[in-house]
Amino acid sequence: MLLPTSLVGSYPQPEWLIDREKLSKQVPRVRMHDLWLIPENHLEAAQDDATLLAIRDQERAGLDIICDGEQRRESYSNRFATALEGIDLDKPGTTINRTGKTIPVPRVAGKIRRMRPVEVRDVKILRANTDRTIKATVPGPFTMGKQAQDDFYGSEEAVAMDYAAAVNEEIKDLFAAGADIVQIDEPWMQQHPEKARQYGLKTLQRALDGVQGTIAIHLCFGYAQVVHEKPTGYSFLAELENAPVHQVSIEAAQPKLDLNVLKQLPSKTIILGVVDLGDLTVERPETVADRIRAALKVVPAERLVIAPDCGMKYLPRPVAFAKMKAMVEGTNMVRKELTGA
């Protein structure tokens, strides 16, 4: 299929599941159980119900690639990052986030090891409830390392490499559980480009050693809810041409990205952000179509996947659904132009 459509990862959780007002003020790095509105003994079932709703919304909108909407997560990274051995859950550390604020983060107090599958059940439920192509998402080792306080290794690279070993085990299990695509979320490569050049690609290679399956990587400038001023270019992107990934997911709509940078990724499929998540106004399908046409001047249709800029987690659910539907309608307009159908 030309121009398949997909979410980046997250879809808004229902008001009855999570305290969305409290969530809107942060991107949790440590576990925050008090965000959930459902008692612990019923929480998993409620998250399963929310996942089914997210799947059906994507199907109703007409998406070609379906994810679980990350309905079980407080953030894209903290559920996996805090499920590993070596992390002190009782005494968190701190780091500086994208906006310059000090935030609580996982504290590395011992050797990082994956003790059990974290997202395998999620993928099995997703696989059992849609017949479309499915995508799973995992936080990347570089980003998890930058979102942690190291009190054990004394080396940022060593921390990231052991996170990478854990991610490697998880990805293999996700493909075995039925995932068609696994996306690694590495937004902090954009935030720390020099460190990313120093050891980021090395940790990515470790995370993908022996992996068989389609791998995507997502880089962004941060959630629009949190980061309002965005650059028009990436500080770390062209380097991914040498990375062992098949797809590169970028935001392009809100930052009005100069798409000529995509010429530097000639072997990669581009997951192109065509929906601006910083504006609650729903795009007209014609606007989406124009954004796709602009990308087609640089990247052939065979190497484009159409998506929102980033995760839709912080949008009101009706707005998220409407934007998703407009994205599909705009994509269909361009498909018809390309195929003559």
Order of alpha helices (4+ residues) and beta strands (2+ residues): alpha-alpha-beta-alpha-beta-beta-alpha-beta-alpha-beta-alpha-beta-alpha-alpha-beta-beta-beta-alpha-beta-alpha
